[in-house]
Amino acid sequence: MKTFWRILRIFLYTLLIVVAAAVGALVVLTKTESGRDNLAGMISNLASSDERKVTVSGIDGIWSGALRLDHIVVEDRGGPWLVARKVALDWSPLALLTKNFSADRLACRRGG
C-alpha cells in the first residue's frame, strides 16, 4: 500500500509540473512580443501548405477578446491574392470552452 501512495504522489507531482510548464509556455507565447511573433510563425506554418502560403503577423490582444492582427497575407504560386491589414476581431475566447465561437465584430482597415 505504501508503494501505491508513493507512485500516486510521483504521478501527481509530474502532472503538476506538466501543467505548470504548459501554462508557462502559454503565457510566454501570448504575453511577450517575441512569444507572439513565434505564435504568429506557428500559425502561419500550420495554415500554409505546398500550394498556399499564409503569413500572419502582429498578433495582439489574444486573451482580452479584442484580437488585433497587423496583417494577413494569403498567396499561391501566382503571388498574393489576399492581403488584409489591421484586422480586428472582437470575440469571446471563453466561449471556446463550450465549443462555440462567438464574435461581435470582424473587420479590417484595408484589404486587397
Secondary structure as UniProt FT lines:
FT   HELIX           2..31
FT   HELIX           33..47
FT   STRAND          53..57
FT   TURN            62..64
FT   STRAND          66..76
FT   TURN            77..78
FT   STRAND          79..91
FT   HELIX           93..98
FT   STRAND          103..111
//
